[in-house]
Amino acid sequence: MALLGREFIAVPDDRKGQIVFKWPDITIRRYTRAIVNADEMAMFVNTGQVVQTLGPGRHQIDANELPGLGVIIDHVSGGNAYRAELYFVGTREYTGFKFGGRVDDVQDPRTGLVVTLRVFGDYALRVADPVRLVTNLTATVDVTDNERIAGWVSDQLLKVLRTHVTTQIIRNGWPILGLMAYSAEIEQNTIDAGNGQLAAYGIQLTRMGNFDINLSPEDEQQLKQLAKDTSYSQLAGGFQNYAAGEMALGAGQGLAKGGAGTEGAFLGAGFGLASAFGAQQAQAMQAQQAEAAQRAAAQYGVPYGQGGAPQGGGPQGGTPQGGPPQGGPAQPAPQVPRTQQAAAGAVCASCQAANPAGAKFCMTCGQGLAPAIVHCTECGTELPGGARFCANCGTRVGG
């Protein structure tokens, strides 16, 4: 006869850690004493509606003291019992609940790399409105199981994080590798947004701990390598310079390992250096061709760059074919443009011998090759050879 022998109703000591405790019997004897602790609230629920709440203290289960119980009188027992579900809800803070998982694919603002962001941590909660918790969440989860409640709250947290963390990263331009510097701001925004989501269910987040935003090992390694390449390229003045340095370093390491060690920039550097080497070779070939043409022009008296057959030669001039000119009027010294002289070397004005680029004296007769530098007597501007007036002030040269 459990109905007649029960005098007190309270949360058992081994169940005091539960957020919600449901009394196992739905038939409660009249005049029974309900003991509600200081961090609890009790309520009678009938067909999904709360008909009576009990605050901390001792309460006699009687419709005369608790008017709401009048609708749940068990008439079968002659009015000596009440039929309803009795819930005890803890109102203190509950800690140690964990959450975590994949948030979203986010583009790093600094490198442009798309990575998968993950968030892990723990949180504490309290029941701000026991009536909303029992009435609104009972149909969704088993409110008598802490893990079921916490699991549902964790899902809501991840939903909030997927929206707010991604928005903050894009709006503020936060680099992915440095997100932990903003963890306090992200935590507070998550708590505020999470409480807005959970308010309808009577639950409130109080604090978060061990908040960690991270990447998968593969994404983290790739992002660090790309950030390193970007920083070193800026320090080296460009990717080609950085790639050349990486190639040299990789080649040295590869030789030390028997030729097997290379770096990621090695192949790109090879293409870049091959292109630069090819350009240098083409320039050198052009310089050699210009020097050969200049020598031929000096030998046969043909003004360099005008083409045509050698002047004064051939049978009509009395000179053997291909030989030097004999007799006839003297041919003027070939005029070589200054830019071509700089590329192919200077021609001696005394003996007409071609000299290599950079020569200061003729290697045939010893005559000085450096032209005399003329300056304007009025403004001091350097004048090119053959100038008759200053290009800067218009003063006549030598006037």
C-alpha positions, 0 to 999 in steps of 0.5 A: 500500500504505497499510496497510504505509506508515503508521507514525504516527496523529495528528490532522492540524494542520488538524483540531486545532480539531475536538471529535471527529476520526475516523481515516479508516481502520478497518484499523489496522496492528499496531505503528503509533504513535498520538500523543495530545496533552495535550488529547486522548483516543483510543478504539477503537470496535467495533459501538458499544462502546468497547473501548480508550481511550488517554490523552495520549502515544505508544502502540504499537498492539499487543494485548500492550500494549493488551489491549482490542485483542484483540477487534478483531484482523483475522484476514484480515491474519494478525493484523497489523492491527486493524479498528475505528473510532478517535476522537480527542476534544478535552478542552480548552475550545471557545468561540464557539458561539452560541445564541438564539431565542424562549423563551416568551410571558410576562406582565409582573408589573408591567403584566400585558401578555403579551409574547414573550421572546427570548434570545441569547448565546454559550457555551463547552463542554468534553468531560467524558466522551469515552466518553459523547459518542461512544457516546451522541451518535453516533446523534443527530448527526455528532460529527465536525462541531463545528457539528452538536454545537454546534447540538444543545447550543444546542437543549438550552439553549433548552429549559432557558431556556424552563423556568427563565427563565419560572419565575424571572420568575413566582416572583420577580416580575421586571419584563420591562423590567428583566431584564438586572439579573438576567442574572448569576443567570439565566446561572448557573442556566442553566449549572447546569440545562444541565449537568444536561441534558447530563451524559448526553452527556459535555458540560459548559458552562463559561461564557456570554457576551453574554447578552441577554434582549430583546423584539421591537421592537413588544412593547418599544414597547408595554410601555414605553408601558404602563409610562409610562402606569401610572407617570404615572397614579400620579403624577397621582393617577389615570388621569383626571387623567393623561388630562386632561393628555395631552389638553391636551398633545396638543391643543397639539401637534395645533394646532401641527401643524395639528390632526393630532397626538394622543396615545394617552390623548386619546380616553379623556380626552375621554370622562372630561372630557365626563362630568365636564362633564355632571355640573357642568352638571347641578349648576348647573341644579339650583342655578338651579332651587332659586334660582327656587323660593326666590324664588317662595316668598319672593314669595308667602309659601309656605314653601320646599319645602312646595309648595301654592298661595300663601297669602292670595291669590286672590279670597277674600282680596280680592287680585287673582289673582297679586298680592302678599297684602294685608290679613289676618295677616302671613305668617311669613318662609319658613324655608329649609333651611341646605343649600339656602340654601348652594346657592341663596344667602341670603334677607335677613331684613330685606327678604326679598330673595333674594341670590346664593350667597356674598353677604355683604350684601343687594343690596337693603337692605344688611343683613348676611347672615352669621348670627351664629355661636353657640358653647356656653358650656361646651365651645365647640362651634359650634351651629346656628341655633335650637339650645336645647341643646349636642349635644356636652355637653348644656348649655342654650343661653343658660342 
